[in-house]
Amino acid sequence: MSHKSQLFKSALVCLGLFLSGNPLFAQNAQATAAKGKQFIVDAEIPWQELGVGLKRKIMSYDETMMMVKIDFQKGGTGTPHKHVHTQMSYVDSGVFEVTIGDKKQILKKGDAFYVPSNIMHGAVCLEAGVLIDMFTPMREDFVK
């Protein structure tokens, strides 16, 4: 192998090591693996750390819909925001104070909420828990 070939091969190995440890690359790899997934095995999907007491798993999606699992530590906040996507969320565990528009509601395991397109909404986790979010269409910003 020529010296240039060895250098090129070494550069590719270094790039691969860099990318595998890069959170953005890991997020894109997870999103790619989730696209169109028909059988969703929770234990096979790694968490993406979002910071400030939150982490996420993209469970599956296509262009028309997406399922995402969000783990909240107590005090974790889904900062008030709005988006064009219609959203439904199921409280898998924990207790959340959810705000949709000018309405607030305390929700616990087994409860759910619906957010129409372009309505301001957010959540504060009162007891550590998990939300299962469904979006239509899918959240492109989650897979970039």
Kinemage of the C-alpha trace (Angstrom):
@kinemage 1
@onewidth
@group {chain A} dominant
@subgroup {mainchain}
@vectorlist {calphas} color= white
{ca met a 1} P 0.000 0.000 0.000
{ca ser a 2} L 1.374 3.407 -0.937
{ca his a 3} L 2.074 6.091 1.628
{ca lys a 4} L -0.826 8.212 0.282
{ca ser a 5} L -3.204 5.227 0.534
{ca gln a 6} L -2.145 4.603 4.133
{ca leu a 7} L -2.672 8.274 5.016
{ca phe a 8} L -6.097 8.254 3.362
{ca lys a 9} L -7.087 5.072 5.196
{ca ser a 10} L -5.892 6.541 8.517
{ca ala a 11} L -7.857 9.735 7.854
{ca leu a 12} L -11.021 7.707 7.191
{ca val a 13} L -10.561 5.741 10.414
{ca cys a 14} L -10.077 8.982 12.387
{ca leu a 15} L -13.151 10.522 10.746
{ca gly a 16} L -15.203 7.440 11.627
{ca leu a 17} L -14.059 7.601 15.249
{ca phe a 18} L -14.873 11.313 15.386
{ca leu a 19} L -18.336 10.837 13.897
{ca ser a 20} L -19.238 7.877 16.099
{ca gly a 21} L -18.592 10.019 19.175
{ca asn a 22} L -20.346 13.054 17.734
{ca pro a 23} L -23.884 13.502 19.220
{ca leu a 24} L -25.211 15.021 15.985
{ca phe a 25} L -23.985 12.008 13.964
{ca ala a 26} L -25.472 9.652 16.580
{ca gln a 27} L -28.808 11.490 16.370
{ca asn a 28} L -28.845 11.243 12.566
{ca ala a 29} L -27.915 7.552 12.721
{ca gln a 30} L -30.733 6.870 15.204
{ca ala a 31} L -33.209 8.803 13.073
{ca thr a 32} L -32.154 6.888 9.969
{ca ala a 33} L -32.596 3.575 11.804
{ca ala a 34} L -36.081 4.605 13.011
{ca lys a 35} L -37.470 5.607 9.597
{ca gly a 36} L -40.254 3.234 8.592
{ca lys a 37} L -39.512 0.839 11.460
{ca gln a 38} L -42.478 -1.516 11.744
{ca phe a 39} L -41.590 -3.410 14.914
{ca ile a 40} L -40.354 -1.031 17.576
{ca val a 41} L -38.344 -2.652 20.373
{ca asp a 42} L -37.729 -0.026 23.050
{ca ala a 43} L -34.602 -1.733 24.448
{ca glu a 44} L -32.907 -1.529 21.018
{ca ile a 45} L -33.266 2.253 20.718
{ca pro a 46} L -30.646 4.459 22.407
{ca trp a 47} L -31.584 7.638 24.244
{ca gln a 48} L -30.558 11.045 22.876
{ca glu a 49} L -29.581 13.394 25.703
{ca leu a 50} L -31.323 16.747 25.288
{ca gly a 51} L -29.934 18.355 28.460
{ca val a 52} L -31.783 19.962 31.378
{ca gly a 53} L -33.402 16.731 32.587
{ca leu a 54} L -34.731 15.450 29.255
{ca lys a 55} L -33.826 12.665 26.849
{ca arg a 56} L -35.566 11.369 23.735
{ca lys a 57} L -36.003 8.274 21.578
{ca ile a 58} L -37.329 8.514 18.044
{ca met a 59} L -39.382 5.330 17.926
{ca ser a 60} L -40.485 5.351 14.268
{ca tyr a 61} L -41.688 7.713 11.551
{ca asp a 62} L -42.454 8.301 7.922
{ca glu a 63} L -43.251 11.553 6.122
{ca thr a 64} L -46.811 11.649 7.505
{ca met a 65} L -46.339 10.852 11.204
{ca met a 66} L -43.788 10.305 13.979
{ca met a 67} L -43.684 8.673 17.422
{ca val a 68} L -41.205 9.977 19.986
{ca lys a 69} L -40.598 8.944 23.598
{ca ile a 70} L -39.426 11.704 25.978
{ca asp a 71} L -38.035 10.956 29.446
{ca phe a 72} L -38.329 13.815 31.957
{ca gln a 73} L -36.584 14.097 35.288
{ca lys a 74} L -38.543 15.939 37.999
{ca gly a 75} L -38.451 19.641 37.142
{ca gly a 76} L -37.649 18.980 33.469
{ca thr a 77} L -39.421 21.405 31.174
{ca gly a 78} L -40.789 21.219 27.681
{ca thr a 79} L -40.293 24.942 27.078
{ca pro a 80} L -43.396 26.673 25.669
{ca his a 81} L -43.288 26.550 21.872
{ca lys a 82} L -45.463 26.053 18.813
{ca his a 83} L -45.063 24.253 15.503
{ca val a 84} L -47.103 23.466 12.405
{ca his a 85} L -47.401 19.822 13.448
{ca thr a 86} L -50.516 18.461 15.127
{ca gln a 87} L -49.460 16.652 18.310
{ca met a 88} L -50.976 14.056 20.619
{ca ser a 89} L -49.145 13.005 23.749
{ca tyr a 90} L -49.769 10.096 26.132
{ca val a 91} L -48.512 10.173 29.733
{ca asp a 92} L -46.789 6.801 30.107
{ca ser a 93} L -45.624 7.607 33.642
{ca gly a 94} L -45.086 10.529 35.995
{ca val a 95} L -47.068 13.707 36.585
{ca phe a 96} L -46.987 16.761 34.295
{ca glu a 97} L -48.433 20.257 34.331
{ca val a 98} L -49.341 20.801 30.682
{ca thr a 99} L -50.171 24.187 29.201
{ca ile a 100} L -51.986 24.462 25.860
{ca gly a 101} L -52.799 28.016 24.834
{ca asp a 102} L -54.120 29.693 27.983
{ca lys a 103} L -55.276 26.430 29.647
{ca lys a 104} L -53.342 24.382 32.237
{ca gln a 105} L -54.018 20.851 33.410
{ca ile a 106} L -52.226 18.371 35.696
{ca leu a 107} L -51.960 15.015 33.907
{ca lys a 108} L -50.743 11.638 35.189
{ca lys a 109} L -50.173 8.094 33.940
{ca gly a 110} L -52.839 7.079 31.447
{ca asp a 111} L -53.886 10.652 30.578
{ca ala a 112} L -53.225 12.329 27.249
{ca phe a 113} L -53.420 15.692 25.502
{ca tyr a 114} L -53.974 17.066 21.992
{ca val a 115} L -52.246 20.153 20.562
{ca pro a 116} L -53.611 21.677 17.350
{ca ser a 117} L -51.218 23.136 14.788
{ca asn a 118} L -49.539 26.450 15.697
{ca ile a 119} L -50.846 26.587 19.302
{ca met a 120} L -48.376 27.537 22.045
{ca his a 121} L -47.846 24.643 24.470
{ca gly a 122} L -45.386 23.282 27.029
{ca ala a 123} L -45.025 20.963 30.004
{ca val a 124} L -43.355 20.904 33.412
{ca cys a 125} L -42.580 17.543 34.977
{ca leu a 126} L -43.836 17.419 38.574
{ca glu a 127} L -42.877 13.741 39.121
{ca ala a 128} L -40.299 12.020 36.896
{ca gly a 129} L -41.985 10.387 33.941
{ca val a 130} L -42.287 9.648 30.250
{ca leu a 131} L -44.410 11.167 27.492
{ca ile a 132} L -45.136 9.386 24.221
{ca asp a 133} L -45.558 12.067 21.541
{ca met a 134} L -47.167 11.597 18.122
{ca phe a 135} L -46.735 14.233 15.433
{ca thr a 136} L -48.279 14.705 12.034
{ca pro a 137} L -46.573 15.349 9.773
{ca met a 138} L -43.272 14.044 11.125
{ca arg a 139} L -40.848 16.462 12.853
{ca glu a 140} L -38.103 17.030 10.294
{ca asp a 141} L -36.194 19.103 12.860
{ca phe a 142} L -35.811 15.951 15.011
{ca val a 143} L -33.959 14.038 12.291
{ca lys a 144} L -31.551 16.719 11.039
